[in-house]
Amino acid sequence: MNFILSVLNIFIIRAIGSMVVSFRIIYSLQGRKLLSSCFGFFEASLFALIIVETMQKLGNPIVLCAYGLGFGAGSMFAVILEQKIGLGNLSATVILQGMDNDDLIDDIRDCGLGVTVLCGEGRNGPRDVLIVSLHRKDAIKFRQMILNRRKDAFVSIYPVNASNGYIKRLRSKGN
C-alpha cells in the first residue's frame, strides 16, 4: 500500500510540475515577469521534491512509468486548461473575395472588435484584407463567425503582444 501511494505521489507531483512549467513558459513569452518568476519558484520546488521522491526508487520501472506518465498528463492538462483560460491576445488576418464585404465588417465591429480594412490584390482581382485584434479566448467564436458568413475566407490567427491600444471582448451581436 505504501508503494502504491508513493507511485501515485510521484505521478501527481510530476503532473503538477509539468503544468507549472507550461504556464511559466506561456507567461514568459507574454513578457509577464512577475507571474513567470512565481511559476519558476514553484517549478524548482516541485522539481526538487520529485527528484528526492524518484531517486529513492529509481530502479523500479513502475516508478519510471509513473514519472513519465505524470509528465505527459501534466502537459495535456496544461494545454486543456490554457485553452479554457485563453491567455493572451491574437491578431487575425482575414482575406475575403472581392471588395463588397461591408456587412461582415460592420458585424465584426458590432461585436466590439476593431477592424482595419486594407485593399489587396489576388490572382482573380481585388480583395478586402481585414486585420482584427482579439483575445485568445475569443478565437474559436471569431473564426466560426467569419466562416459561417464567408466560406471562402482565408483566416490566419497568430499570437501578438499588444503594446498599445485596446481590445474588447467579442460579444454576440445584439448584446
N, C-alpha and C positions, 0 to 999 in steps of 0.2 A: 504493500500500500504506500509506503514511504517513497519507493522508487517511482511509482506512477505519479504521485504528487510532484516529485522533483522534475520528471519529464514534462508534465503539464506546466509547471512553473517556467521551465526553460522555453517552452513554446510561447507562452503568454508574454514573457518579458521580451523575447526576440520579436514577436509580432508588434508589440507596442514600440519597441526601439526602431523597427523598420518604418513604422508610421511617422515617428518623430523625425527621422532622417528626411523622409519625403517632404514634410511640411517645412523643415529648416531650409531645404533646397528651394522650395517654392517661394518662401519669404525672402531668401537671399536674392533670388533672381528678380524679385519685385523691388529690391532696394530697401526692405524693411529691416533695418539693422537691429533694433531692439528685440523684435519678435524672433528674428533669426538667431540672435545670440541666446535668448531664453531657450529656444528649442535645442540649440547646441549644448547648453548646460545639461538638459535632460538626456540628450543623446549620449554624451560622455558618461553620465552617471549610470544609465541603463547598460551601456556597453561594459563598464567595469563590473556591474552586477552579474551580467550574463557570462562574462569571461570566468569569474570566480565559480559560478554555478556549473558551467560546462567543463572547465578544466579538471574538476574532480572526477568526472565520469567520461572523459574523452574517448576511452577505448570502446565504449558501448555504442554500437550502430543505432540503437533506438534513440539515444541522446543526440547523436549527429542528425538523425532524421527529424527529430523534434526541433532542433536548431534551424535546419534548412526550411522545414515547413512553416515555422514561425516567421522567418524572413519573408517567404513568399506570401503568406497570408497577410502579413502586415503591409506589404507593398500593395496587394489587391485592395485591402480595406482603405488604405490611404487614398487610392485613386477614386474609389467609390465615394468616400467622404468628401474629397475635394470637389468632385463633380456636383455633389449636393450643395456644398457651401458656395461654390463658384467664385473663388478668389480672383481678383484682378480685373483688368479691362481688356477689351478687344477692339480691333478695328476690322471692319468688314468692307471689302470692295465688291460691289455688285455691278456686273456688266449686263446691260439689258439691250435687247434688239431694238433698233430704231430710236427715235427721239420723242415719241409720244407716250411718255410714262408718267405724266404729271399726277395721275390719280394714285399710283403706287407711291410716288414721292410724297404726296400730301398725306397718305395714310401712315407712312413711316413717321412723318413729322407729328401727326396727330397722336401717335403713340408716345410722344415725348422725346424722340431721338433727333439729334441734329444730323442733317444730311448735306453733304457738299456734292453738287452735281457738276460733272465735267463732261465735255463733249469729246467723244472718242471716235475713232475710225477703224472699222474692221474690214475684212475681206469683202463683205457684202454691203458695205455702206456705213453710215453714221450710227453711233450707239451712245446711249446715256451710260456714264460711269458714275456710280454712287460711292461715296466714301462715308461710312457710318461708324460712329464710336458708340460702344455699348458695354455693359457689364457682362462678364463671362457667364454669369448665371442666366442671362437672357439669350444666349447664343442659339439654343435649340428653338426657342419660340420665334426668334427673329428669322432664322433660316426657313422655318416652316411657313412663316408669313410671306416671305418672298416667293418661295417655290409654289405655294398654293395659288398665288396670283400670276406668276410668270414661270411656267415650267421650263422654259428655255434659258432662264437666267443663269449666269455663271456667278457663283458666290464663293468668295475666298475670305476666310476668317482667320485672323492671327493675333497673338497677344501683343500688347503695347504697354509701355509705361507712360501714362499720361502725365505731362508736366505742367499743363496749364489748361484752362477752360473747365468745362464740367460736363458730366454725363448723367442724364436722367435714367431712371429705371424704366424699362419697357413696360407699358401698360396696355391693356386691351382697349381698343377703340370704343369710346362711349363711356369710359370711366372718368 
